[in-house]
Amino acid sequence: MTTSRKSLDLTAVMRLGELGDQITPFALRAACDLRVADLLANGPRTVAELAEAAGAHAGALLRLLRALAARGVFTEVADATFALTPLAEPLRGDHPMSLRDSFTLLESDVRAWGAMGHTLLTGEPAFSHVHGQDYWTYLADHPQESNRVDDWMRSVNRLHLRTVLGAYPWRRFGTLVDVGGGTGGFLAGLLARFPAVRGVLFDLPHVVSGAAPVLAAAGVADRCDVVPGDVFDAVPVGGDGYLLKTVLPGFDDDDVVRILRNVRDAMRPDSRLVLLEAVLPAGDTFDMAKLFDVHAMVLTGGAHRGAEQTGRLLEQVGLRLTQVVGTPTLTVLEALPAD
């Protein structure tokens, strides 16, 4: 049946135009890379001033900022003169909930997204197809990009710390092992909040090499051991608690079982495992987990999962899901040894 001109839903068409916009996400990330919000922290500035400070082309920057101002990010207060808006404030590096570093524009990611069709045809991650190596190996071989991913995680951690620390009794742990904890941003914030808890930060050597200043800045370096290693080999033993924050969605089910088995082997009979993840809801309900799931599919070949699916994977390694607590960001899933 052909849709008549009379029945055309113009609102729906315009909404599709907004959803399909690939310009705004790139423009926003480019502005963050240039630190535009930081340059406007003390008040409005002309494009000429901004361009000189950022090392950008004035004409190109003007067109970028006008596009973002049309979306409410920045505002043109006079001809070619811009200022911050409430939407732009969190893009400042000194904002207490700064999201600036979470909006990265990495060429390697962009190339992978450009090959998303490969993923849809084969089920394989586009990133590996484009770059000839998996996402994690690529980052290990490209330290500059790996550092930017670490910055992204630290930026997101500010929001996660605000939303999840009150959702679980973290003070119950004498020692908490953060498996795949990056440079320690989340663990440092947790230890600062709960001074009786000690931490063990565990991740790949090239990742935890950047942990010392993060832990020192939080004032918790004396309560946190940094252990380099590979979760596919072994995990530090004997912790009261084991934390995997947004780790499992980076891997397929087979690798997740390998990771969980190594964690289970490291746990004592009375240890607890805590997963922090964006959990997939059923039906058409909007949740960022559904977007993150596509992100994982394209870049790493991993997947976000529902709580029941995660529970089944836990059961394969002798763990049982005992608690699921939602927060405005991540879901807290607790598991205990099954025997």
Long-range contacts (C-beta under 8 A, 24 or more apart in sequence): 23-67, 24-67, 24-68, 24-71, 26-105, 27-64, 27-67, 27-68, 28-68, 28-73, 28-103, 29-103, 29-104, 29-105, 30-64, 30-105, 31-64, 31-65, 31-68, 31-73, 31-74, 31-91, 32-91, 32-100, 32-101, 32-103, 32-104, 32-105, 33-104, 33-105, 34-61, 35-93, 35-100, 36-65, 36-74, 36-82, 36-91, 37-74, 37-84, 37-88, 37-89, 37-91, 37-92, 37-93, 37-100, 38-92, 38-93, 38-94, 38-100, 40-74, 40-82, 40-83, 40-84, 40-88, 41-84, 41-92, 41-94, 43-83, 44-77, 44-78, 44-81, 44-82, 44-83, 45-81, 45-82, 46-80, 46-81, 47-80, 47-81, 47-82, 48-80, 50-82, 96-158, 97-158, 97-159, 97-162, 98-155, 98-158, 99-155, 99-156, 99-159, 100-155, 101-148, 101-151, 101-152, 101-154, 101-155, 102-152, 102-155, 102-156, 104-148, 104-149, 104-151, 104-152, 106-145, 106-148, 106-149, 108-138, 108-142, 108-145, 109-299, 112-298, 112-299, 113-298, 116-298, 119-297, 119-298, 124-301, 125-297, 125-298, 125-299, 125-300, 125-301, 126-298, 126-299, 127-298, 127-299, 127-300, 128-301, 134-300, 134-301, 135-250, 135-299, 135-300, 136-204, 136-250, 136-300, 140-204, 140-206, 143-206, 146-206, 146-207, 147-210, 150-182, 150-183, 150-207, 150-210, 153-182, 153-183, 153-185, 154-182, 154-183, 154-185, 154-214, 157-185, 157-186, 157-189, 158-189, 159-329, 160-186, 160-245, 160-276, 160-329, 160-330, 161-186, 161-189, 161-190, 161-193, 163-327, 163-328, 163-329, 163-330, 164-276, 164-327, 164-329, 164-330, 164-332, 165-189, 165-190, 165-193, 167-325, 167-327, 167-332, 168-274, 168-325, 168-332, 168-334, 170-194, 170-197, 170-241, 171-196, 171-197, 172-240, 172-241, 172-272, 173-197, 173-239, 173-240, 173-241, 173-272, 174-198, 174-240, 175-199, 175-200, 175-238, 175-239, 175-240, 175-241, 176-200, 176-239, 176-240, 176-241, 176-242, 176-243, 177-202, 177-235, 177-236, 177-239, 177-241, 177-242, 177-243, 177-266, 178-202, 178-243, 178-245, 179-203, 179-231, 179-235, 179-242, 179-243, 179-244, 179-247, 179-259, 179-263, 180-231, 180-244, 180-245, 180-247, 181-243, 181-245, 182-207, 183-207, 183-208, 183-210, 183-211, 183-214, 184-208, 184-211, 184-214, 184-215, 184-224, 184-226, 185-214, 186-245, 187-224, 187-243, 188-214, 188-215, 188-217, 188-218, 188-220, 188-224, 189-218, 191-218, 191-220, 191-223, 191-224, 192-218, 192-219, 192-220, 195-223, 197-223, 198-223, 198-224, 198-225, 199-223, 199-224, 199-225, 200-224, 200-225, 200-227, 200-236, 200-239, 201-225, 201-226, 201-227, 202-227, 202-228, 202-229, 202-231, 202-235, 202-236, 203-228, 203-229, 204-228, 204-229, 204-230, 205-229, 231-259, 231-262, 231-263, 232-258, 232-259, 232-262, 233-262, 234-262, 234-265, 234-266, 235-262, 235-263, 235-265, 235-266, 236-266, 237-265, 237-266, 238-266, 238-268, 239-266, 239-267, 239-268, 239-271, 240-268, 240-270, 240-271, 240-272, 241-271, 241-272, 241-273, 241-274, 242-266, 242-267, 242-271, 242-272, 242-273, 242-274, 243-273, 243-274, 243-275, 243-276, 244-273, 244-274, 244-275, 244-276, 245-275, 245-276, 245-277, 245-330, 246-276, 246-277, 246-278, 246-330, 248-275, 248-277, 248-302, 248-305, 248-310, 248-313, 249-277, 249-278, 249-292, 249-293, 249-296, 249-302, 249-303, 249-304, 249-305, 250-296, 250-300, 250-302, 251-300, 251-301, 251-302, 252-301, 252-302, 252-303, 253-303, 253-313, 255-302, 256-313, 257-313, 257-316, 257-317, 260-313, 260-314, 260-316, 260-317, 260-319, 261-316, 261-317, 263-317, 264-317, 264-318, 264-319, 264-337, 267-337, 269-337, 271-337, 272-334, 272-335, 272-336, 273-314, 273-319, 273-334, 273-335, 273-336, 274-332, 274-333, 274-334, 274-335, 275-310, 275-332, 275-333, 275-334, 275-335, 276-330, 276-331, 276-332, 276-333, 277-304, 277-305, 277-310, 277-330, 277-331, 277-333, 278-304, 278-329, 278-330, 278-331, 279-304, 279-305, 279-306, 279-307, 279-310, 279-324, 279-326, 279-331, 279-333, 280-304, 280-305, 280-306, 281-306, 282-306, 307-331, 307-333
